[in-house]
Amino acid sequence: MYIRLATKWELKNWRLQFATSNLFIIGEGSGYAGGIMSSAADGIRAALKIAEKES
């Protein structure tokens, strides 16, 4: 699933909650994050935090 959000929307609605469990909105796509490597690094950091939380 890919969700594209504008920065203004994110800042105004950062407390928005979803009824879906285990759905994590993480980082930005490579077009916005400056490249595929920084997007991959964001994904790795997020995965480690999620694994830490779940264990």
PDB file of N, CA, C and O in Angstrom:
ATOM      1  N   MET A   1       0.837  -1.160   0.000  1.00  0.00           N
ATOM      2  CA  MET A   1       0.000   0.000   0.000  1.00  0.00           C
ATOM      3  C   MET A   1       0.891   1.235   0.000  1.00  0.00           C
ATOM      4  O   MET A   1       1.863   1.306   0.752  1.00  0.00           O
ATOM      5  N   TYR A   2       0.563   2.193  -0.833  1.00  0.00           N
ATOM      6  CA  TYR A   2       1.329   3.440  -0.888  1.00  0.00           C
ATOM      7  C   TYR A   2       0.386   4.587  -0.590  1.00  0.00           C
ATOM      8  O   TYR A   2      -0.642   4.734  -1.250  1.00  0.00           O
ATOM      9  N   ILE A   3       0.721   5.391   0.387  1.00  0.00           N
ATOM     10  CA  ILE A   3      -0.096   6.550   0.739  1.00  0.00           C
ATOM     11  C   ILE A   3       0.761   7.787   0.566  1.00  0.00           C
ATOM     12  O   ILE A   3       1.848   7.884   1.135  1.00  0.00           O
ATOM     13  N   ARG A   4       0.269   8.730  -0.219  1.00  0.00           N
ATOM     14  CA  ARG A   4       1.009   9.971  -0.440  1.00  0.00           C
ATOM     15  C   ARG A   4       0.273  11.098   0.275  1.00  0.00           C
ATOM     16  O   ARG A   4      -0.899  11.357   0.002  1.00  0.00           O
ATOM     17  N   LEU A   5       0.958  11.752   1.176  1.00  0.00           N
ATOM     18  CA  LEU A   5       0.350  12.830   1.947  1.00  0.00           C
ATOM     19  C   LEU A   5       1.142  14.111   1.766  1.00  0.00           C
ATOM     20  O   LEU A   5       2.369  14.084   1.676  1.00  0.00           O
ATOM     21  N   ALA A   6       0.443  15.224   1.713  1.00  0.00           N
ATOM     22  CA  ALA A   6       1.114  16.521   1.654  1.00  0.00           C
ATOM     23  C   ALA A   6       1.596  16.893   3.047  1.00  0.00           C
ATOM     24  O   ALA A   6       0.988  16.499   4.042  1.00  0.00           O
ATOM     25  N   THR A   7       2.676  17.641   3.124  1.00  0.00           N
ATOM     26  CA  THR A   7       3.251  18.019   4.418  1.00  0.00           C
ATOM     27  C   THR A   7       2.241  18.766   5.274  1.00  0.00           C
ATOM     28  O   THR A   7       2.134  18.493   6.469  1.00  0.00           O
ATOM     29  N   LYS A   8       1.500  19.698   4.697  1.00  0.00           N
ATOM     30  CA  LYS A   8       0.523  20.471   5.468  1.00  0.00           C
ATOM     31  C   LYS A   8      -0.519  19.554   6.099  1.00  0.00           C
ATOM     32  O   LYS A   8      -0.908  19.760   7.249  1.00  0.00           O
ATOM     33  N   TRP A   9      -0.970  18.551   5.362  1.00  0.00           N
ATOM     34  CA  TRP A   9      -1.970  17.626   5.887  1.00  0.00           C
ATOM     35  C   TRP A   9      -1.410  16.858   7.071  1.00  0.00           C
ATOM     36  O   TRP A   9      -2.092  16.682   8.080  1.00  0.00           O
ATOM     37  N   GLU A  10      -0.184  16.406   6.954  1.00  0.00           N
ATOM     38  CA  GLU A  10       0.433  15.641   8.036  1.00  0.00           C
ATOM     39  C   GLU A  10       0.567  16.481   9.300  1.00  0.00           C
ATOM     40  O   GLU A  10       0.278  16.006  10.397  1.00  0.00           O
ATOM     41  N   LEU A  11       1.000  17.717   9.150  1.00  0.00           N
ATOM     42  CA  LEU A  11       1.211  18.565  10.318  1.00  0.00           C
ATOM     43  C   LEU A  11      -0.098  18.922  11.008  1.00  0.00           C
ATOM     44  O   LEU A  11      -0.148  19.007  12.235  1.00  0.00           O
ATOM     45  N   LYS A  12      -1.145  19.128  10.243  1.00  0.00           N
ATOM     46  CA  LYS A  12      -2.427  19.499  10.833  1.00  0.00           C
ATOM     47  C   LYS A  12      -3.133  18.305  11.468  1.00  0.00           C
ATOM     48  O   LYS A  12      -3.884  18.473  12.429  1.00  0.00           O
ATOM     49  N   ASN A  13      -2.907  17.122  10.951  1.00  0.00           N
ATOM     50  CA  ASN A  13      -3.654  15.945  11.396  1.00  0.00           C
ATOM     51  C   ASN A  13      -2.757  14.876  11.997  1.00  0.00           C
ATOM     52  O   ASN A  13      -3.030  13.686  11.844  1.00  0.00           O
ATOM     53  N   TRP A  14      -1.707  15.275  12.669  1.00  0.00           N
ATOM     54  CA  TRP A  14      -0.751  14.292  13.178  1.00  0.00           C
ATOM     55  C   TRP A  14      -1.343  13.420  14.275  1.00  0.00           C
ATOM     56  O   TRP A  14      -0.770  12.378  14.596  1.00  0.00           O
ATOM     57  N   ARG A  15      -2.463  13.808  14.857  1.00  0.00           N
ATOM     58  CA  ARG A  15      -3.101  12.984  15.894  1.00  0.00           C
ATOM     59  C   ARG A  15      -4.185  12.065  15.337  1.00  0.00           C
ATOM     60  O   ARG A  15      -4.849  11.361  16.098  1.00  0.00           O
ATOM     61  N   LEU A  16      -4.366  12.063  14.048  1.00  0.00           N
ATOM     62  CA  LEU A  16      -5.374  11.226  13.414  1.00  0.00           C
ATOM     63  C   LEU A  16      -5.097   9.757  13.708  1.00  0.00           C
ATOM     64  O   LEU A  16      -3.964   9.297  13.571  1.00  0.00           O
ATOM     65  N   GLN A  17      -6.118   9.027  14.106  1.00  0.00           N
ATOM     66  CA  GLN A  17      -5.951   7.615  14.428  1.00  0.00           C
ATOM     67  C   GLN A  17      -6.736   6.769  13.436  1.00  0.00           C
ATOM     68  O   GLN A  17      -7.787   7.181  12.945  1.00  0.00           O
ATOM     69  N   PHE A  18      -6.218   5.592  13.151  1.00  0.00           N
ATOM     70  CA  PHE A  18      -6.858   4.667  12.234  1.00  0.00           C
ATOM     71  C   PHE A  18      -7.321   3.436  13.007  1.00  0.00           C
ATOM     72  O   PHE A  18      -6.748   3.093  14.041  1.00  0.00           O
ATOM     73  N   ALA A  19      -8.349   2.783  12.506  1.00  0.00           N
ATOM     74  CA  ALA A  19      -8.868   1.583  13.149  1.00  0.00           C
ATOM     75  C   ALA A  19      -8.097   0.332  12.731  1.00  0.00           C
ATOM     76  O   ALA A  19      -8.407  -0.764  13.198  1.00  0.00           O
ATOM     77  N   THR A  20      -7.117   0.476  11.877  1.00  0.00           N
ATOM     78  CA  THR A  20      -6.325  -0.655  11.402  1.00  0.00           C
ATOM     79  C   THR A  20      -5.145  -0.883  12.332  1.00  0.00           C
ATOM     80  O   THR A  20      -4.379   0.043  12.602  1.00  0.00           O
ATOM     81  N   SER A  21      -4.994  -2.099  12.819  1.00  0.00           N
ATOM     82  CA  SER A  21      -3.856  -2.389  13.689  1.00  0.00           C
ATOM     83  C   SER A  21      -2.643  -2.760  12.843  1.00  0.00           C
ATOM     84  O   SER A  21      -2.774  -3.265  11.728  1.00  0.00           O
ATOM     85  N   ASN A  22      -1.476  -2.502  13.390  1.00  0.00           N
ATOM     86  CA  ASN A  22      -0.201  -2.824  12.739  1.00  0.00           C
ATOM     87  C   ASN A  22      -0.032  -2.168  11.373  1.00  0.00           C
ATOM     88  O   ASN A  22       0.548  -2.765  10.466  1.00  0.00           O
ATOM     89  N   LEU A  23      -0.532  -0.950  11.221  1.00  0.00           N
ATOM     90  CA  LEU A  23      -0.302  -0.146  10.028  1.00  0.00           C
ATOM     91  C   LEU A  23       0.629   0.980  10.439  1.00  0.00           C
ATOM     92  O   LEU A  23       0.274   1.801  11.285  1.00  0.00           O
ATOM     93  N   PHE A  24       1.810   1.025   9.853  1.00  0.00           N
ATOM     94  CA  PHE A  24       2.815   2.012  10.227  1.00  0.00           C
ATOM     95  C   PHE A  24       3.102   2.913   9.035  1.00  0.00           C
ATOM     96  O   PHE A  24       3.459   2.430   7.961  1.00  0.00           O
ATOM     97  N   ILE A  25       2.950   4.204   9.218  1.00  0.00           N
ATOM     98  CA  ILE A  25       3.290   5.173   8.183  1.00  0.00           C
ATOM     99  C   ILE A  25       4.714   5.608   8.461  1.00  0.00           C
ATOM    100  O   ILE A  25       4.995   6.214   9.495  1.00  0.00           O
ATOM    101  N   ILE A  26       5.609   5.299   7.542  1.00  0.00           N
ATOM    102  CA  ILE A  26       7.040   5.448   7.800  1.00  0.00           C
ATOM    103  C   ILE A  26       7.692   6.259   6.686  1.00  0.00           C
ATOM    104  O   ILE A  26       7.576   5.916   5.510  1.00  0.00           O
ATOM    105  N   GLY A  27       8.372   7.327   7.058  1.00  0.00           N
ATOM    106  CA  GLY A  27       9.229   8.068   6.145  1.00  0.00           C
ATOM    107  C   GLY A  27       8.551   8.602   4.904  1.00  0.00           C
ATOM    108  O   GLY A  27       7.338   8.804   4.870  1.00  0.00           O
ATOM    109  N   GLU A  28       9.360   8.827   3.889  1.00  0.00           N
ATOM    110  CA  GLU A  28       8.900   9.370   2.630  1.00  0.00           C
ATOM    111  C   GLU A  28       9.383   8.480   1.498  1.00  0.00           C
ATOM    112  O   GLU A  28      10.298   7.676   1.678  1.00  0.00           O
ATOM    113  N   GLY A  29       8.777   8.622   0.356  1.00  0.00           N
ATOM    114  CA  GLY A  29       9.225   7.883  -0.815  1.00  0.00           C
ATOM    115  C   GLY A  29      10.562   8.413  -1.304  1.00  0.00           C
ATOM    116  O   GLY A  29      10.978   9.505  -0.918  1.00  0.00           O
ATOM    117  N   SER A  30      11.224   7.660  -2.135  1.00  0.00           N
ATOM    118  CA  SER A  30      12.574   8.049  -2.562  1.00  0.00           C
ATOM    119  C   SER A  30      12.591   9.352  -3.341  1.00  0.00           C
ATOM    120  O   SER A  30      13.616  10.033  -3.364  1.00  0.00           O
ATOM    121  N   GLY A  31      11.500   9.716  -3.972  1.00  0.00           N
ATOM    122  CA  GLY A  31      11.451  10.979  -4.695  1.00  0.00           C
ATOM    123  C   GLY A  31      11.517  12.179  -3.769  1.00  0.00           C
ATOM    124  O   GLY A  31      12.012  13.233  -4.167  1.00  0.00           O
ATOM    125  N   TYR A  32      11.035  12.045  -2.559  1.00  0.00           N
ATOM    126  CA  TYR A  32      11.016  13.142  -1.604  1.00  0.00           C
ATOM    127  C   TYR A  32      12.156  13.052  -0.598  1.00  0.00           C
ATOM    128  O   TYR A  32      12.586  14.075  -0.065  1.00  0.00           O
ATOM    129  N   ALA A  33      12.643  11.870  -0.332  1.00  0.00           N
ATOM    130  CA  ALA A  33      13.670  11.683   0.697  1.00  0.00           C
ATOM    131  C   ALA A  33      15.074  11.943   0.167  1.00  0.00           C
ATOM    132  O   ALA A  33      16.036  11.904   0.935  1.00  0.00           O
ATOM    133  N   GLY A  34      15.209  12.204  -1.110  1.00  0.00           N
ATOM    134  CA  GLY A  34      16.518  12.507  -1.658  1.00  0.00           C
ATOM    135  C   GLY A  34      17.208  11.320  -2.289  1.00  0.00           C
ATOM    136  O   GLY A  34      18.334  11.458  -2.768  1.00  0.00           O
ATOM    137  N   GLY A  35      16.591  10.182  -2.307  1.00  0.00           N
ATOM    138  CA  GLY A  35      17.205   9.037  -2.967  1.00  0.00           C
ATOM    139  C   GLY A  35      16.803   7.720  -2.355  1.00  0.00           C
ATOM    140  O   GLY A  35      16.285   7.656  -1.240  1.00  0.00           O
ATOM    141  N   ILE A  36      17.053   6.676  -3.108  1.00  0.00           N
ATOM    142  CA  ILE A  36      16.654   5.335  -2.701  1.00  0.00           C
ATOM    143  C   ILE A  36      17.418   4.862  -1.472  1.00  0.00           C
ATOM    144  O   ILE A  36      16.876   4.110  -0.662  1.00  0.00           O
ATOM    145  N   MET A  37      18.668   5.290  -1.320  1.00  0.00           N
ATOM    146  CA  MET A  37      19.462   4.842  -0.168  1.00  0.00           C
ATOM    147  C   MET A  37      18.935   5.430   1.137  1.00  0.00           C
ATOM    148  O   MET A  37      18.867   4.725   2.144  1.00  0.00           O
ATOM    149  N   SER A  38      18.564   6.705   1.139  1.00  0.00           N
ATOM    150  CA  SER A  38      18.034   7.289   2.372  1.00  0.00           C
ATOM    151  C   SER A  38      16.661   6.708   2.698  1.00  0.00           C
ATOM    152  O   SER A  38      16.316   6.560   3.870  1.00  0.00           O
ATOM    153  N   SER A  39      15.872   6.378   1.670  1.00  0.00           N
ATOM    154  CA  SER A  39      14.585   5.720   1.908  1.00  0.00           C
ATOM    155  C   SER A  39      14.787   4.330   2.496  1.00  0.00           C
ATOM    156  O   SER A  39      14.055   3.918   3.397  1.00  0.00           O
ATOM    157  N   ALA A  40      15.777   3.612   1.987  1.00  0.00           N
ATOM    158  CA  ALA A  40      16.082   2.279   2.518  1.00  0.00           C
ATOM    159  C   ALA A  40      16.538   2.372   3.967  1.00  0.00           C
ATOM    160  O   ALA A  40      16.149   1.550   4.796  1.00  0.00           O
ATOM    161  N   ALA A  41      17.362   3.370   4.276  1.00  0.00           N
ATOM    162  CA  ALA A  41      17.829   3.554   5.656  1.00  0.00           C
ATOM    163  C   ALA A  41      16.659   3.870   6.580  1.00  0.00           C
ATOM    164  O   ALA A  41      16.608   3.367   7.702  1.00  0.00           O
ATOM    165  N   ASP A  42      15.717   4.700   6.123  1.00  0.00           N
ATOM    166  CA  ASP A  42      14.520   4.989   6.917  1.00  0.00           C
ATOM    167  C   ASP A  42      13.737   3.711   7.191  1.00  0.00           C
ATOM    168  O   ASP A  42      13.264   3.496   8.307  1.00  0.00           O
ATOM    169  N   GLY A  43      13.600   2.864   6.178  1.00  0.00           N
ATOM    170  CA  GLY A  43      12.873   1.609   6.334  1.00  0.00           C
ATOM    171  C   GLY A  43      13.540   0.668   7.319  1.00  0.00           C
ATOM    172  O   GLY A  43      12.865   0.012   8.113  1.00  0.00           O
ATOM    173  N   ILE A  44      14.860   0.600   7.272  1.00  0.00           N
ATOM    174  CA  ILE A  44      15.600  -0.263   8.200  1.00  0.00           C
ATOM    175  C   ILE A  44      15.437   0.229   9.632  1.00  0.00           C
ATOM    176  O   ILE A  44      15.168  -0.560  10.537  1.00  0.00           O
ATOM    177  N   ARG A  45      15.602   1.542   9.838  1.00  0.00           N
ATOM    178  CA  ARG A  45      15.435   2.103  11.190  1.00  0.00           C
ATOM    179  C   ARG A  45      14.025   1.860  11.717  1.00  0.00           C
ATOM    180  O   ARG A  45      13.848   1.504  12.882  1.00  0.00           O
ATOM    181  N   ALA A  46      13.027   2.052  10.865  1.00  0.00           N
ATOM    182  CA  ALA A  46      11.647   1.834  11.282  1.00  0.00           C
ATOM    183  C   ALA A  46      11.402   0.364  11.613  1.00  0.00           C
ATOM    184  O   ALA A  46      10.750   0.056  12.611  1.00  0.00           O
ATOM    185  N   ALA A  47      11.916  -0.541  10.789  1.00  0.00           N
ATOM    186  CA  ALA A  47      11.736  -1.973  11.039  1.00  0.00           C
ATOM    187  C   ALA A  47      12.377  -2.386  12.358  1.00  0.00           C
ATOM    188  O   ALA A  47      11.814  -3.194  13.096  1.00  0.00           O
ATOM    189  N   LEU A  48      13.545  -1.839  12.657  1.00  0.00           N
ATOM    190  CA  LEU A  48      14.210  -2.162  13.927  1.00  0.00           C
ATOM    191  C   LEU A  48      13.396  -1.668  15.118  1.00  0.00           C
ATOM    192  O   LEU A  48      13.284  -2.370  16.123  1.00  0.00           O
ATOM    193  N   LYS A  49      12.824  -0.462  15.016  1.00  0.00           N
ATOM    194  CA  LYS A  49      11.999   0.069  16.107  1.00  0.00           C
ATOM    195  C   LYS A  49      10.727  -0.753  16.294  1.00  0.00           C
ATOM    196  O   LYS A  49      10.316  -1.013  17.425  1.00  0.00           O
ATOM    197  N   ILE A  50      10.106  -1.160  15.193  1.00  0.00           N
ATOM    198  CA  ILE A  50       8.895  -1.977  15.285  1.00  0.00           C
ATOM    199  C   ILE A  50       9.223  -3.331  15.904  1.00  0.00           C
ATOM    200  O   ILE A  50       8.479  -3.815  16.758  1.00  0.00           O
ATOM    201  N   ALA A  51      10.325  -3.946  15.485  1.00  0.00           N
ATOM    202  CA  ALA A  51      10.738  -5.237  16.048  1.00  0.00           C
ATOM    203  C   ALA A  51      11.045  -5.103  17.533  1.00  0.00           C
ATOM    204  O   ALA A  51      10.718  -5.992  18.320  1.00  0.00           O
ATOM    205  N   GLU A  52      11.670  -4.000  17.917  1.00  0.00           N
ATOM    206  CA  GLU A  52      11.981  -3.748  19.331  1.00  0.00           C
ATOM    207  C   GLU A  52      10.696  -3.611  20.146  1.00  0.00           C
ATOM    208  O   GLU A  52      10.604  -4.120  21.263  1.00  0.00           O
ATOM    209  N   LYS A  53       9.713  -2.923  19.582  1.00  0.00           N
ATOM    210  CA  LYS A  53       8.430  -2.728  20.263  1.00  0.00           C
ATOM    211  C   LYS A  53       7.666  -4.049  20.413  1.00  0.00           C
ATOM    212  O   LYS A  53       7.033  -4.290  21.441  1.00  0.00           O
ATOM    213  N   GLU A  54       7.727  -4.888  19.399  1.00  0.00           N
ATOM    214  CA  GLU A  54       6.977  -6.141  19.390  1.00  0.00           C
ATOM    215  C   GLU A  54       7.610  -7.235  20.245  1.00  0.00           C
ATOM    216  O   GLU A  54       6.927  -8.186  20.622  1.00  0.00           O
ATOM    217  N   SER A  55       8.897  -7.122  20.559  1.00  0.00           N
ATOM    218  CA  SER A  55       9.555  -8.186  21.329  1.00  0.00           C
ATOM    219  C   SER A  55       9.514  -7.932  22.813  1.00  0.00           C
ATOM    220  O   SER A  55      10.025  -8.736  23.591  1.00  0.00           O
TER     221      SER A  55
END
